């Protein structure tokens, strides 16, 4: 693939020279008060040519882990010797972040609106801006997400593993679970694939909350991908246990058998067997308890945190692997490796988020 960073790089009308760092506000639209709204972009361009990687967060405005992951990434000392270019967009859906909402004011999901159009809906126009100014300038991409409101995800990568380059980077990220996931119509991942750009989707944590383990894993994962691409030199000071990710054969949601009060007994990352008790649904008066059982053996990679449920609600996301014991051990090693401490990847120190 062509090394775009060796050519002229222009974003938002600003020419990004080798060895420079820029903060650019891309105009999005105006609020109804005529207050201008922009999408902030941070660009770090190395003196030497190499891949151009975009890292984006908050495409869904209530998914905030990516904002903190990108903040920490931009402080990484390895960027001082960067080869190629990092384009960081911590908040894509500015409207959603302002309103603590997954959606845009037109009630559209931005991640179902790509590649967009400059004369379409608000979501379509924002998608078009991102494709034109960001994706068109890049060779690779990483998009950061969390679970939905009241739903939490184990750290995982979703990617099209049929593509050799994407598969290589997915394994380099260093999370215990990889889902070989088809792209969805209108998603950024599909639009990037149509442009020939390998892209990973990192899922971890839940909406409207920071999760320290997910954040630390995200920072290390992005840095690992950058090292795999040759954008950063291999680490000499930081020793980390190799996490061998396992690719899920399939995954399935266990749903609520009826409405009521839900009590969960099973944590994320737990290895479960078919027919195992995961939790119970009861009436508020405790007179009609119904068991929630695992539909097959696997690893819990997602779950709801809301006790108030309706019949059919998704409760537990279970993934199946060729070697269940190895999958459980990988999650355990991953959790131990990313336990919060005062020393963060990259040499800077700050207290963990609690």
NUVO-924168 format. One record per residue (C-alpha): z, y, x; residue in one letter. Coordinates in Angstrom, 3 decimals, padded with zeros to 6 digits, always signed. Last residue first. Example, Ala and Ser with C-alpha at 12.3 -4.5 7.8 and 13.67 -1.06 7.14 Angstrom:
BEGIN
+----------+----------+----------+-----+
:        Z :        Y :        X : res :
+----------+----------+----------+-----+
: +007.140 : -001.060 : +013.670 :   s :
: +007.800 : -004.500 : +012.300 :   a :
+----------+----------+----------+-----+
END
This chain:
BEGIN
+----------+----------+----------+-----+
:        Z :        Y :        X : res :
+----------+----------+----------+-----+
: +039.697 : +004.411 : -011.649 :   x :
: +036.994 : +006.061 : -009.556 :   x :
: +037.458 : +005.131 : -005.907 :   x :
: +038.950 : +007.678 : -003.503 :   x :
: +036.515 : +009.248 : -001.045 :   x :
: +035.359 : +008.481 : +002.463 :   x :
: +031.920 : +008.906 : +003.990 :   x :
: +030.594 : +006.291 : +006.444 :   x :
: +027.512 : +005.152 : +004.555 :   x :
: +029.106 : +002.489 : +002.363 :   x :
: +032.505 : +003.634 : +001.147 :   x :
: +035.923 : +003.415 : +002.747 :   x :
: +038.765 : +004.245 : +000.391 :   x :
: +038.620 : +000.840 : -001.231 :   x :
: +037.178 : -000.554 : -004.449 :   x :
: +036.374 : -004.296 : -004.547 :   x :
: +032.676 : -004.733 : -003.821 :   x :
: +032.771 : -007.816 : -001.580 :   x :
: +035.294 : -009.598 : -003.790 :   x :
: +033.156 : -009.063 : -006.877 :   x :
: +030.008 : -010.333 : -005.117 :   x :
: +031.773 : -013.416 : -003.770 :   x :
: +033.037 : -014.285 : -007.263 :   x :
: +029.627 : -013.669 : -008.813 :   x :
: +027.955 : -015.903 : -006.211 :   x :
: +030.530 : -018.644 : -006.802 :   x :
: +029.778 : -018.596 : -010.532 :   x :
: +026.039 : -018.852 : -009.862 :   x :
: +026.513 : -021.683 : -007.347 :   x :
: +028.494 : -023.672 : -009.913 :   x :
: +025.835 : -023.065 : -012.555 :   x :
: +022.963 : -024.359 : -010.442 :   x :
: +019.586 : -024.120 : -012.242 :   x :
: +020.793 : -021.015 : -014.087 :   x :
: +021.284 : -020.101 : -017.753 :   x :
: +022.294 : -016.598 : -018.819 :   x :
: +024.770 : -015.834 : -021.598 :   x :
: +024.974 : -012.464 : -023.366 :   x :
: +028.116 : -012.383 : -025.503 :   x :
: +028.830 : -010.485 : -028.743 :   x :
: +025.564 : -009.334 : -030.316 :   x :
: +026.212 : -008.299 : -033.938 :   x :
: +024.916 : -010.744 : -036.566 :   x :
: +027.792 : -010.280 : -039.013 :   x :
: +029.409 : -006.940 : -038.400 :   x :
: +031.917 : -006.082 : -035.716 :   x :
: +035.019 : -003.995 : -035.074 :   x :
: +036.591 : -005.194 : -031.809 :   x :
: +034.134 : -003.232 : -029.635 :   x :
: +033.881 : -004.334 : -026.000 :   x :
: +030.641 : -006.284 : -026.436 :   x :
: +029.499 : -008.671 : -023.755 :   x :
: +026.943 : -009.119 : -020.970 :   x :
: +026.296 : -011.460 : -018.036 :   x :
: +028.364 : -014.451 : -019.224 :   x :
: +027.185 : -017.422 : -017.153 :   x :
: +025.759 : -020.609 : -018.642 :   x :
: +026.303 : -023.640 : -020.829 :   x :
: +024.886 : -023.465 : -024.354 :   x :
: +025.652 : -021.932 : -027.777 :   x :
: +029.064 : -020.821 : -026.567 :   x :
: +031.476 : -020.761 : -029.509 :   x :
: +032.860 : -017.922 : -031.641 :   x :
: +035.655 : -019.283 : -033.845 :   x :
: +036.308 : -018.027 : -037.366 :   x :
: +039.733 : -016.835 : -038.566 :   x :
: +040.083 : -016.127 : -042.279 :   x :
: +043.619 : -014.957 : -043.229 :   x :
: +044.559 : -012.541 : -040.466 :   x :
: +044.738 : -009.451 : -042.646 :   x :
: +042.081 : -007.434 : -040.800 :   x :
: +039.806 : -010.463 : -041.221 :   x :
: +039.258 : -012.611 : -038.165 :   x :
: +036.510 : -013.221 : -035.631 :   x :
: +037.448 : -015.380 : -032.660 :   x :
: +036.598 : -015.533 : -028.968 :   x :
: +034.599 : -017.461 : -026.381 :   x :
: +035.619 : -021.033 : -027.291 :   x :
: +033.466 : -023.521 : -025.361 :   x :
: +030.764 : -025.379 : -027.330 :   x :
: +028.317 : -025.404 : -024.421 :   x :
: +030.171 : -024.668 : -021.207 :   x :
: +031.136 : -021.273 : -019.773 :   x :
: +031.075 : -019.704 : -016.312 :   x :
: +032.726 : -016.285 : -016.501 :   x :
: +030.949 : -013.312 : -014.921 :   x :
: +032.037 : -010.923 : -017.646 :   x :
: +035.289 : -011.964 : -019.289 :   x :
: +035.948 : -014.470 : -022.075 :   x :
: +038.761 : -014.393 : -024.657 :   x :
: +037.286 : -011.789 : -027.023 :   x :
: +039.108 : -010.843 : -030.241 :   x :
: +036.770 : -009.575 : -032.964 :   x :
: +037.970 : -008.023 : -036.220 :   x :
: +035.631 : -008.695 : -039.128 :   x :
: +032.054 : -009.481 : -040.072 :   x :
: +030.636 : -012.993 : -039.836 :   x :
: +029.137 : -015.486 : -037.371 :   x :
: +028.927 : -012.738 : -034.712 :   x :
: +026.079 : -013.340 : -032.301 :   x :
: +025.745 : -015.266 : -029.036 :   x :
: +022.959 : -013.567 : -027.107 :   x :
: +020.543 : -015.650 : -025.020 :   x :
: +019.272 : -015.831 : -021.461 :   x :
: +016.639 : -017.857 : -019.616 :   x :
: +015.947 : -019.494 : -016.248 :   x :
: +018.164 : -016.974 : -014.484 :   x :
: +017.310 : -016.248 : -010.856 :   x :
: +020.216 : -016.639 : -008.475 :   x :
: +021.184 : -013.985 : -005.969 :   x :
: +022.465 : -014.968 : -002.528 :   x :
: +025.060 : -012.374 : -001.619 :   x :
: +025.382 : -012.067 : +002.153 :   x :
: +028.874 : -010.910 : +003.030 :   x :
: +029.006 : -007.394 : +004.318 :   x :
: +029.627 : -005.973 : +007.751 :   x :
: +029.142 : -002.231 : +008.084 :   x :
: +028.860 : -000.864 : +011.613 :   x :
: +025.385 : -001.871 : +012.746 :   x :
: +023.468 : -001.228 : +009.531 :   x :
: +019.744 : -001.929 : +009.654 :   x :
: +017.638 : +001.234 : +010.081 :   x :
: +016.557 : +003.040 : +006.947 :   x :
: +013.119 : +003.433 : +005.344 :   x :
: +011.976 : +000.036 : +006.639 :   x :
: +011.323 : -001.290 : +003.129 :   x :
: +014.144 : -003.846 : +003.461 :   x :
: +016.392 : -001.038 : +004.659 :   x :
: +015.533 : +001.003 : +001.565 :   x :
: +016.224 : -002.048 : -000.597 :   x :
: +019.617 : -002.495 : +001.050 :   x :
: +020.403 : +001.202 : +000.488 :   x :
: +019.562 : +000.817 : -003.201 :   x :
: +021.824 : -002.232 : -003.459 :   x :
: +024.678 : -000.643 : -001.552 :   x :
: +024.679 : +002.332 : -003.895 :   x :
: +024.394 : +000.116 : -006.972 :   x :
: +027.139 : -002.262 : -005.856 :   x :
: +029.476 : +000.693 : -005.319 :   x :
: +028.602 : +002.057 : -008.758 :   x :
: +029.011 : -001.274 : -010.540 :   x :
: +032.395 : -001.828 : -008.894 :   x :
: +033.519 : +001.711 : -009.716 :   x :
: +032.545 : +001.670 : -013.396 :   x :
: +031.935 : +005.120 : -014.847 :   x :
: +031.825 : +005.285 : -018.626 :   x :
: +029.542 : +006.814 : -021.273 :   x :
: +027.498 : +003.601 : -021.587 :   x :
: +028.621 : +000.338 : -020.004 :   x :
: +028.588 : -001.353 : -016.619 :   x :
: +025.570 : -002.633 : -014.693 :   x :
: +021.790 : -002.904 : -015.060 :   x :
: +019.433 : -002.237 : -012.125 :   x :
: +015.726 : -002.121 : -013.019 :   x :
: +013.424 : -002.761 : -010.082 :   x :
: +009.921 : -001.389 : -009.552 :   x :
: +006.761 : -002.351 : -007.675 :   x :
: +004.131 : +000.385 : -008.246 :   x :
: +000.595 : -000.724 : -009.171 :   x :
: +000.082 : +002.115 : -011.651 :   x :
: +000.261 : -000.320 : -014.584 :   x :
: +003.477 : -001.604 : -013.025 :   x :
: +004.924 : +001.923 : -013.148 :   x :
: +004.058 : +002.213 : -016.840 :   x :
: +005.636 : -001.190 : -017.522 :   x :
: +008.820 : -000.291 : -015.689 :   x :
: +008.997 : +003.091 : -017.405 :   x :
: +008.989 : +001.315 : -020.755 :   x :
: +006.425 : +001.943 : -023.495 :   x :
: +005.767 : -001.715 : -024.203 :   x :
: +008.420 : -003.850 : -022.570 :   x :
: +008.059 : -005.461 : -019.143 :   x :
: +008.742 : -009.162 : -018.765 :   x :
: +012.050 : -010.087 : -017.167 :   x :
: +012.790 : -012.523 : -014.396 :   x :
: +016.501 : -011.854 : -014.647 :   x :
: +018.297 : -011.640 : -011.316 :   x :
: +022.027 : -012.274 : -011.060 :   x :
: +024.411 : -012.164 : -008.093 :   x :
: +023.487 : -008.668 : -006.866 :   x :
: +022.114 : -008.049 : -003.376 :   x :
: +019.222 : -005.601 : -003.670 :   x :
: +017.209 : -007.660 : -001.148 :   x :
: +016.476 : -010.386 : -003.707 :   x :
: +014.922 : -007.858 : -006.078 :   x :
: +013.034 : -006.260 : -003.166 :   x :
: +011.248 : -009.483 : -002.261 :   x :
: +010.482 : -010.319 : -005.893 :   x :
: +008.977 : -006.866 : -006.443 :   x :
: +006.728 : -007.323 : -003.402 :   x :
: +005.573 : -010.781 : -004.527 :   x :
: +004.841 : -009.832 : -008.151 :   x :
: +005.664 : -012.833 : -010.337 :   x :
: +009.290 : -011.739 : -010.053 :   x :
: +008.817 : -009.043 : -012.698 :   x :
: +012.193 : -007.386 : -012.527 :   x :
: +015.651 : -007.147 : -014.040 :   x :
: +018.476 : -006.854 : -011.526 :   x :
: +022.066 : -007.575 : -012.479 :   x :
: +025.582 : -006.180 : -012.280 :   x :
: +027.454 : -007.656 : -015.252 :   x :
: +026.754 : -005.689 : -018.407 :   x :
: +029.134 : -003.978 : -020.844 :   x :
: +028.572 : -003.091 : -024.500 :   x :
: +030.564 : -000.493 : -026.458 :   x :
: +027.588 : +001.923 : -026.285 :   x :
: +024.634 : +000.242 : -024.574 :   x :
: +024.811 : -001.581 : -021.249 :   x :
: +024.018 : +000.368 : -018.127 :   x :
: +020.789 : +001.561 : -016.488 :   x :
: +019.366 : +002.528 : -013.091 :   x :
: +015.619 : +002.725 : -012.372 :   x :
: +014.395 : +001.791 : -008.885 :   x :
: +010.858 : +002.672 : -007.770 :   x :
: +008.190 : +001.990 : -005.144 :   x :
: +005.015 : +003.650 : -003.772 :   x :
: +005.610 : +007.116 : -005.174 :   x :
: +003.741 : +010.377 : -005.840 :   x :
: +002.250 : +009.360 : -009.197 :   x :
: +005.691 : +008.171 : -010.293 :   x :
: +007.361 : +011.554 : -009.822 :   x :
: +005.348 : +014.588 : -010.953 :   x :
: +002.792 : +013.013 : -013.281 :   x :
: +004.801 : +010.034 : -014.540 :   x :
: +007.967 : +012.059 : -015.057 :   x :
: +006.121 : +014.899 : -016.797 :   x :
: +004.299 : +012.391 : -019.019 :   x :
: +007.605 : +010.793 : -020.044 :   x :
: +009.019 : +014.233 : -020.882 :   x :
: +005.930 : +015.003 : -022.968 :   x :
: +006.136 : +011.695 : -024.832 :   x :
: +009.833 : +012.192 : -025.602 :   x :
: +009.127 : +015.703 : -026.936 :   x :
: +006.237 : +014.350 : -029.018 :   x :
: +002.630 : +014.455 : -027.782 :   x :
: +000.541 : +017.104 : -026.001 :   x :
: +001.355 : +016.305 : -022.373 :   x :
: +001.229 : +012.596 : -023.157 :   x :
: +003.512 : +009.671 : -022.425 :   x :
: +003.362 : +006.802 : -019.985 :   x :
: +005.869 : +005.928 : -021.316 :   x :
: +007.631 : +006.463 : -024.659 :   x :
: +009.795 : +003.348 : -025.056 :   x :
: +012.183 : +004.320 : -022.272 :   x :
: +012.468 : +007.808 : -023.764 :   x :
: +013.917 : +006.365 : -026.975 :   x :
: +012.943 : +008.701 : -029.792 :   x :
: +015.383 : +010.489 : -032.074 :   x :
: +013.367 : +013.762 : -031.809 :   x :
: +016.432 : +015.282 : -030.119 :   x :
: +016.167 : +012.664 : -027.338 :   x :
: +018.055 : +009.402 : -027.416 :   x :
: +020.914 : +007.572 : -025.703 :   x :
: +023.304 : +010.352 : -026.666 :   x :
: +026.229 : +012.095 : -025.000 :   x :
: +024.739 : +015.377 : -026.341 :   x :
: +024.177 : +017.090 : -022.983 :   x :
: +023.335 : +013.758 : -021.353 :   x :
: +020.719 : +013.035 : -024.017 :   x :
: +018.958 : +016.377 : -023.601 :   x :
: +018.854 : +015.986 : -019.803 :   x :
: +017.036 : +012.660 : -020.077 :   x :
: +015.999 : +012.210 : -016.437 :   x :
: +019.393 : +012.842 : -014.849 :   x :
: +019.994 : +011.600 : -011.296 :   x :
: +016.348 : +012.000 : -010.212 :   x :
: +016.141 : +011.101 : -006.520 :   x :
: +012.870 : +011.124 : -004.571 :   x :
: +013.404 : +009.443 : -001.197 :   x :
: +010.610 : +009.820 : +001.344 :   x :
: +009.316 : +007.928 : +004.370 :   x :
: +011.413 : +007.037 : +007.383 :   x :
: +014.914 : +008.459 : +007.068 :   x :
: +017.008 : +009.267 : +010.113 :   x :
: +019.379 : +011.776 : +008.499 :   x :
: +019.128 : +009.735 : +005.276 :   x :
: +021.229 : +007.038 : +006.959 :   x :
: +024.258 : +009.288 : +006.637 :   x :
: +024.441 : +008.606 : +002.895 :   x :
: +025.412 : +011.692 : +000.890 :   x :
: +022.319 : +011.475 : -001.366 :   x :
: +023.258 : +007.880 : -002.196 :   x :
: +026.676 : +008.977 : -003.424 :   x :
: +025.175 : +011.382 : -005.957 :   x :
: +022.525 : +008.776 : -006.860 :   x :
: +025.163 : +006.193 : -007.736 :   x :
: +027.158 : +008.796 : -009.670 :   x :
: +024.246 : +009.731 : -011.935 :   x :
: +023.195 : +006.082 : -012.199 :   x :
: +026.558 : +005.125 : -013.662 :   x :
: +026.003 : +007.564 : -016.533 :   x :
: +024.123 : +005.766 : -019.285 :   x :
: +024.618 : +008.035 : -022.334 :   x :
: +021.408 : +009.997 : -021.780 :   x :
: +019.138 : +006.973 : -021.628 :   x :
: +016.758 : +007.828 : -018.807 :   x :
: +020.128 : +008.540 : -017.225 :   x :
: +019.261 : +007.602 : -013.648 :   x :
: +016.210 : +007.488 : -011.394 :   x :
: +015.554 : +006.346 : -007.825 :   x :
: +012.048 : +007.120 : -006.556 :   x :
: +010.860 : +005.568 : -003.303 :   x :
: +008.053 : +006.888 : -001.102 :   x :
: +007.265 : +004.385 : +001.629 :   x :
: +006.799 : +005.457 : +005.255 :   x :
: +005.844 : +008.370 : +007.422 :   x :
: +008.138 : +009.842 : +010.049 :   x :
: +009.971 : +013.164 : +009.813 :   x :
: +011.759 : +011.945 : +006.721 :   x :
: +011.441 : +013.538 : +003.299 :   x :
: +014.537 : +013.940 : +001.108 :   x :
: +013.692 : +015.117 : -002.395 :   x :
: +016.257 : +015.951 : -005.076 :   x :
: +014.961 : +016.433 : -008.617 :   x :
: +016.641 : +018.323 : -011.460 :   x :
: +014.957 : +018.066 : -014.892 :   x :
: +014.884 : +021.503 : -016.523 :   x :
: +015.880 : +023.138 : -019.809 :   x :
: +015.231 : +026.805 : -020.527 :   x :
: +017.520 : +028.477 : -023.083 :   x :
: +015.285 : +029.683 : -025.927 :   x :
: +018.147 : +029.072 : -028.400 :   x :
: +016.050 : +026.221 : -029.863 :   x :
: +016.312 : +024.630 : -026.427 :   x :
: +013.368 : +025.203 : -024.140 :   x :
: +011.134 : +022.660 : -022.470 :   x :
: +010.979 : +020.375 : -019.439 :   x :
: +010.600 : +022.614 : -016.379 :   x :
: +011.031 : +020.610 : -013.145 :   x :
: +014.001 : +021.919 : -011.176 :   x :
: +013.475 : +021.230 : -007.471 :   x :
: +016.062 : +020.575 : -004.748 :   x :
: +014.413 : +020.125 : -001.363 :   x :
: +015.038 : +018.408 : +001.965 :   x :
: +012.702 : +018.668 : +004.929 :   x :
: +011.703 : +016.473 : +007.894 :   x :
: +008.099 : +016.144 : +006.750 :   x :
: +007.023 : +019.036 : +004.480 :   x :
: +007.423 : +018.977 : +000.719 :   x :
: +004.896 : +021.318 : -000.891 :   x :
: +006.346 : +022.864 : -004.051 :   x :
: +004.185 : +023.074 : -007.192 :   x :
: +006.622 : +020.929 : -009.142 :   x :
: +006.201 : +018.167 : -006.589 :   x :
: +003.609 : +018.312 : -003.796 :   x :
: +003.422 : +015.719 : -001.016 :   x :
: +000.565 : +016.016 : +001.452 :   x :
: -000.135 : +012.717 : +003.131 :   x :
: +002.011 : +010.651 : +005.477 :   x :
: +004.570 : +010.288 : +002.673 :   x :
: +001.994 : +008.405 : +000.589 :   x :
: +002.065 : +005.406 : +002.841 :   x :
: -000.794 : +003.490 : +001.264 :   x :
: +000.000 : +000.000 : +000.000 :   x :
+----------+----------+----------+-----+
END
